[in-house]
């Protein structure tokens, strides 16, 4: 089952953000609100409506997908904590693979560091559990999203050999992984994402193991704080069987889901979500459940926040 765990874990190591996440988006909206209110007082009010209409509902929740990586780095001074809880059912086997991801900007939105710590519980007659391979990720914001250009943020990861290979929780070899995520808001309510990537684990029982992955999703903003999601991922994976031969498998999942954002004081955004992944190939899980929880907030006061406060004061005095 390691090839499957690896394919699913690859989707979780995103991580799991002009492109914005909530705090800066909120700051800009507050600034526009202050200007709009003052101008609206002089013009009779229509300007207020036009300002709010310019902000797509799709921007209300960003960088909070489940299986497909979004191409949005964290903004300066904003940290995100992500908890994933996938549960997979294959025949009589059940696998639970909780993970924790933390994303940090490196001074600017251009560079981001993150790490993912997964743990695996397997029940199949007996039960086993243990730490899986930890990922250390660097992501470069190569393209910022514009009206015509998608966001693009290639990621490189070290897959550290922390998993127990005897339990199929790892390869006992340092791995290297690349993912190429693209994201684009295509209308007021719709956002699409696309991923393509791969990984290599050198010299695993005398073989170099190569893996490839594709992913895509469409997200519909019912409101600024509630999204419907449809994600699909596929992986072409290699492993070494007990005879030390290469075992190639193909996994594919389609996963309908939803997410809801709680926008709280001090620019704290909490996003909770759930999905039901369904296997599409014989090598995939039959079906599963996926639960998601994210906390995102500023850990330092940025210039955007200071400018917001100045903008709120100056137009009215």
C-alpha positions in Angstrom: 0.0 0.0 0.0 3.0 2.4 0.2 2.6 3.5 -3.4 -0.9 4.5 -2.6 0.0 6.3 0.6 2.8 8.1 -1.4 0.4 9.2 -4.1 -2.2 10.5 -1.6 0.5 12.2 0.6 1.8 14.0 -2.5 -1.5 15.8 -2.7 -1.3 16.8 0.9 2.3 18.3 0.8 1.2 21.4 -1.0 0.9 23.7 0.8 -0.5 23.1 1.9 -1.0 30.7 -1.0 -2.8 40.5 -8.0 -3.0 36.5 -5.7 -4.2 36.9 -2.1 -5.0 34.9 1.0 -7.5 36.3 3.5 -5.5 38.8 5.6 -4.3 41.0 2.7 -7.5 40.6 0.8 -9.3 41.8 3.9 -7.0 44.7 4.3 -7.5 45.9 0.7 -11.3 45.5 1.1 -11.2 47.6 4.3 -9.2 50.3 2.5 -11.7 50.3 -0.4 -14.6 50.5 2.0 -13.2 53.6 3.7 -12.7 55.4 0.4 -16.0 54.1 -1.0 -17.9 55.4 2.0 -16.4 58.9 1.8 -16.8 59.2 -2.0 -20.3 57.7 -1.7 -21.3 60.4 0.7 -20.5 63.0 -2.0 -21.9 61.2 -5.0 -25.1 59.7 -3.6 -23.8 56.2 -3.0 -23.6 54.3 -6.3 -19.8 54.2 -6.1 -20.0 52.0 -3.0 -21.9 49.3 -4.9 -19.4 49.3 -7.8 -16.4 48.9 -5.5 -17.8 45.9 -3.8 -18.8 44.3 -7.1 -15.2 44.5 -8.3 -14.1 41.9 -5.7 -14.8 38.4 -7.0 -16.6 36.0 -4.6 -14.0 33.4 -5.6 -11.3 35.4 -3.6 -13.1 34.8 -0.3 -11.3 31.5 0.3 -7.9 30.7 -1.3 -5.1 28.3 -0.7 -7.4 25.8 1.1 -7.8 22.9 -1.3 -7.7 19.3 -0.1 -6.0 17.1 -2.8 -5.0 19.6 -5.5 -2.3 22.2 -4.7 -3.2 25.8 -5.2 -0.6 28.1 -6.6 -0.8 30.8 -3.9 2.1 31.4 -1.6 1.6 32.9 1.9 1.9 36.6 2.1 4.5 38.5 4.2 3.7 38.1 7.9 1.0 35.4 7.4 1.3 31.8 8.7 -1.1 28.9 8.0 -1.6 25.7 10.0 -3.3 22.9 8.2 -4.7 19.6 9.6 -5.7 16.9 7.1 -7.6 13.7 8.1 -8.1 11.3 5.1 -9.7 7.9 5.8 -9.5 5.3 3.0 -11.5 2.1 2.7 -10.3 -0.8 0.4 -12.2 -4.0 0.9 -11.8 -4.8 4.6 -8.8 -2.6 5.0 -9.0 0.8 6.6 -6.2 3.4 6.5 -6.2 6.7 8.4 -3.4 9.1 7.6 -3.7 12.4 9.6 -1.1 15.0 8.8 -0.1 18.5 9.9 1.3 21.1 7.5 2.7 24.6 8.4 3.4 27.2 5.8 5.7 30.2 6.3 6.6 33.1 3.9 10.3 33.7 3.6 10.3 37.5 4.0 8.1 38.1 0.9 5.3 36.2 -1.0 7.9 35.2 -3.6 9.4 32.5 -1.4 7.7 30.0 1.0 8.8 27.2 3.2 6.5 24.5 4.6 6.7 21.1 6.1 4.2 18.2 6.3 4.3 15.6 9.1 2.1 12.5 8.4 1.2 9.6 10.6 -0.5 6.4 9.4 -2.8 3.9 11.0 -3.7 0.7 9.1 -6.3 -1.9 10.1 -6.4 -5.1 8.1 -7.1 -8.0 10.5 -4.4 -6.6 12.8 -3.3 -3.0 13.2 -0.2 -1.0 12.6 0.7 2.6 12.9 3.7 4.8 12.6 5.3 8.0 11.3 5.4 8.3 7.5 7.9 10.3 5.4 8.1 14.0 6.4 8.2 16.5 3.5 10.2 19.7 3.6 8.9 22.0 0.9 10.2 25.2 -0.9 7.8 27.0 -3.2 8.6 29.9 -5.6 5.8 32.3 -6.6 6.9 32.5 -10.3 3.7 34.2 -11.5 1.2 36.3 -9.7 -2.4 36.1 -10.9 -3.7 38.8 -13.2 -6.7 39.2 -15.4 -5.1 37.1 -18.1 -2.3 35.2 -16.3 -2.7 32.3 -13.9 -0.9 32.1 -10.6 2.1 29.7 -10.9 4.1 28.5 -7.9 6.5 25.5 -8.6 7.4 23.5 -5.5 10.5 21.4 -4.7 10.4 19.0 -1.8 12.8 16.7 0.1 10.9 13.5 1.2 12.9 12.6 4.3 13.2 8.8 5.2 11.3 9.0 8.5 8.7 6.3 7.7 9.2 2.7 8.8 10.0 0.8 5.5 9.3 -2.5 7.2 5.6 -1.4 7.6 5.4 0.1 4.1 5.3 3.6 5.6 8.4 4.7 3.6 11.2 3.7 1.3 14.1 4.3 3.8 15.7 6.6 1.2 15.7 10.3 0.7 13.3 11.3 -2.1 13.0 14.3 -4.3 9.7 15.7 -5.5 8.6 18.5 -7.9 5.1 19.8 -8.4 3.8 22.5 -10.8 0.5 24.1 -9.7 -1.4 26.6 -11.7 -4.5 28.6 -10.4 -6.9 31.0 -12.1 -10.1 32.8 -11.2 -12.1 32.5 -14.4 -15.3 34.3 -13.3 -16.8 36.0 -10.2 -17.6 32.6 -8.7 -15.4 30.0 -10.4 -11.7 29.1 -9.8 -9.8 26.3 -11.6 -6.5 24.6 -10.5 -4.1 22.3 -12.4 -1.1 20.2 -11.1 1.6 18.2 -12.8 4.5 16.7 -11.0 6.7 13.8 -10.1 9.2 12.3 -7.6 12.2 10.0 -7.6 13.5 7.7 -4.8 17.1 6.6 -5.7 18.5 3.1 -5.0 15.5 1.5 -3.3 16.5 -2.1 -3.1 18.6 -1.7 -6.2 16.0 0.3 -8.2 15.4 4.0 -8.8 11.6 4.6 -8.3 9.9 7.2 -10.5 6.4 8.5 -9.9 4.2 11.0 -11.8 1.1 12.8 -10.8 -1.7 15.0 -12.3 -4.5 16.9 -10.6 -7.2 19.3 -11.5 -10.1 21.0 -9.7 -13.0 23.4 -10.1 -14.3 25.4 -7.2 -17.6 27.3 -7.1 -18.1 30.1 -4.6 -21.7 29.9 -3.4 -20.8 32.9 -1.2 -17.6 34.6 0.0 -17.4 32.1 2.8 -18.8 28.9 1.3 -17.4 26.9 -1.6 -18.3 23.7 -3.4 -15.4 21.7 -4.8 -14.7 19.0 -7.3 -11.1 17.6 -7.3 -9.5 14.8 -9.3 -6.0 13.4 -8.9 -4.1 10.6 -10.6 -0.8 9.0 -10.0 1.5 6.6 -11.8 3.7 5.0 -9.2 6.5 2.5 -8.8 7.4 0.3 -5.8 9.5 -2.7 -5.2 7.7 -6.0 -4.4 8.9 -8.8 -2.2 10.8 -10.4 -5.2 12.7 -7.1 -5.6 10.9 -6.4 -8.9 9.3 -3.1 -10.0 5.6 -3.0 -9.2 3.8 -0.3 -11.2 0.4 0.9 -10.2 -2.1 3.6 -11.4 -4.3 5.4 -8.8 -7.0 7.9 -9.5 -9.6 9.6 -7.3 -12.5 11.9 -7.9 -13.5 13.9 -4.8 -16.6 16.1 -4.4 -16.4 18.3 -1.3 -17.1 21.7 0.4 -15.4 24.2 2.6 -16.5 27.0 4.8 -14.6 30.0 6.1 -15.0 31.7 9.5 -13.5 35.3 9.2 -12.8 36.4 12.8 -11.3 39.5 14.4 -7.5 40.2 14.0 -7.5 38.8 10.5 -7.9 35.2 11.7 -9.5 32.9 9.1 -10.5 29.4 10.0 -11.5 27.1 7.1 -13.2 23.8 7.7 -14.1 21.3 5.0 -14.9 17.7 4.1 -14.9 15.6 1.0 -15.8 12.0 -0.2 -13.0 10.7 -2.5 -14.0 7.8 -4.8 -11.5 5.4 -6.4 -11.5 5.1 -10.1 -9.0 2.3 -10.7 -8.3 -1.1 -9.2 -5.2 0.2 -7.5 -7.1 3.0 -5.8 -9.1 2.9 -2.5 -12.7 2.0 -3.0 -13.8 5.2 -1.3 -12.9 7.4 1.6 -13.7 10.4 3.8 -11.6 13.6 4.0 -11.7 16.2 6.7 -9.8 19.5 6.6 -9.1 22.3 9.1 -6.9 25.4 8.6 -6.0 28.4 10.8 -4.4 31.4 9.0 -3.5 34.6 10.7 -0.8 37.4 10.6 2.1 36.8 13.0 3.7 40.2 12.4 2.2 43.6 11.6 2.9 44.2 7.9 3.0 47.4 6.0 -0.3 46.4 4.4 -1.9 46.4 7.8 -0.4 49.8 8.8 -1.5 51.3 5.5 -5.0 49.9 6.1 -5.2 51.7 9.5 -3.9 55.0 8.0 -6.4 54.7 5.1 -9.3 54.2 7.6 -8.3 57.3 9.5 -7.2 59.8 6.8 -10.3 60.0 4.5 -12.6 60.9 7.4 -10.4 63.5 9.2 
